[in-house]
Amino acid sequence: MKRLMTTLSGLVLAGAMTTAGATEITVGGKNFTEQQILSSMTTQYLEGLGYDVENRSGMGSAVLRQAQENGQIDLYWEYTGTSLINYNDVTERLSPEETYARVKELDAEKGLVWLEPSNANNTYALAMREEDAEERGIATLSGLAQAVNDGEELTFALNAEFYAREDGWRPLQQAYDFRVSRGDIKRMDSGLVYPALRDGNVDVGLVFATDGRIPAFDFRVLEDDQGFFPAYALTPVVRQETLEENPELAEQMNTLSSLLDDATMAELNARVDVERDTIEDVAQSFLEENNLL
């Protein structure tokens, strides 16, 4: 065990008390911008509290989850819908509150503790260029379905995973009662969807709700008025053993989680993806602005 340094700054932060004897914390993260920002933010935050932190970001989702279950990763930010569907094979339609409660219960059996969820919900969404959506009078997925069924020519950009997922493109069409021909669908990497939609190469694109390019590129996210997409509340998840060794970690991470919402994450993501600031600088400035560094 490594003895933590007690700092004056740690004493004045809400929920930021550290205790001697805390073990090294290994922070994980997935391989896209939002996750890399969060892993850097968490690393810098915990280091500021005196923890000895190893940052292992840039991992695939399934690999990261397995690493946490195996004890190689102590802490990372996960999405409630991902755990519900991908890791626990639950496909029934649940409210955001029910989704959180279910994954908290199921993952507890695997030695994982879901802390307090943030107000950031990085769910799947379909988006259009604002001007185009306004001209066509489309604001919801039901409106999009009606436009397709009325014969409007629309092309769609989807990533390969969503196109093939059992809870993805095909069930979405079934839920909203429309059908798009294969010729009107372009499958591409998620990162390429945004410039393709911005540049008019497609009319509708699959996006993630907290992506900073949505406001930067003036996209309209179509309302999921039938509640098809599950909640993907961004939440810190920690191993039970790690929490038992560092009980103050829960309050500390809950403090950080309470500061995150859709607009905040979209702004942070945009600073990296649009303004080209470094991930470390974006994470550091956020912590400093909120008096956590």
Secondary structure, 3 states (H helix, E strand, C coil): CCCCCCCHHHHHCCCCCCCCCCCCEEEEEECCHHHHHHHHHHHHHHHHCCCCEEEEEEECHHHHHHHHHCCCCCEEEEEHHHHHHHHCCCCCCCCHHHHHHHHHHHHHCCCEEECCCCECECCEEEEEEHHHHHHHCCCEHHHHHHHHHCCCCCCEEECHHHHHCCCCHHHHHHHHCCCCCHHHEEECCHHHHHHHHHCCCCCEEEEECCCCHHHHCCEEECECCCCCCCCCEEEEEEEHHHHHHCCCHHHHHHHHHCCCEHHHHHHHHHHHHCCCCCHHHHHHHHHHHCCCC
